Amino acid sequence: MVIKKYYFKKIKSTNDQAIKMIKRGYNKGIIITEEQTDGRGQHGNKWISLKGNLFMTIFFEINKKRKISEFTKLNLKIIKRVIQKYIKKKLTIKYPNDILVNEKKICGILQEVIFFKLKKLMIVGIGINIKKSPKINKYKTTFLNQHTIKKIDKMSVIKNLQKIFEKNIRFYKCI
């Protein structure tokens, strides 16, 4: 199943844009932006969106009977698998929503569920530090190009994420 991509130069939040699109009748899509002015993290935390990094949200319909927590591990495994294609270092998952390299955060996800017109839709916001890492007091961060010889192209990461989500999307309706 192909998931259409929607590109934006600058928006407040990719997850917020996905919610707007769902309310306009879209059942699936990938929101990508160059700049996020009000990115959100878990528990209402602000996601620091440094230019050159990846900010995207994938949204699609899921099984109504399942809880969001049942999809968390699958989403983290999918995203980890894509990042692992680019670096040799071991990646670890810090539940519920972070991927780390050498105990430094390289990726965060923000999952949300919305019910609209008798459908249950999953929203998976993905932030990957590709070119820069934000300075955060609570924990250390890193970025993808710090761990590679060849600089990583953001579009390559987006295409790989799209491909693997499209391949696995049928599981979201079943599990």
ABEGO torsion letter per residue (X at the ends): XBBBBBBBABBABAAAAAAAAAAAGBABEBBBBABBABBBBBGGBBBBBBBGBBBBBBBBBBBAABBAAAAAAAAAAAAAAAAAAABABBBBBBOAABBBBGGBBABBBBBBBBBBGGBBBBBBBBBBBAABBBBBAABBBBBAAAABABBBBAAAAAAAAAAAAAAAAAAAAAX
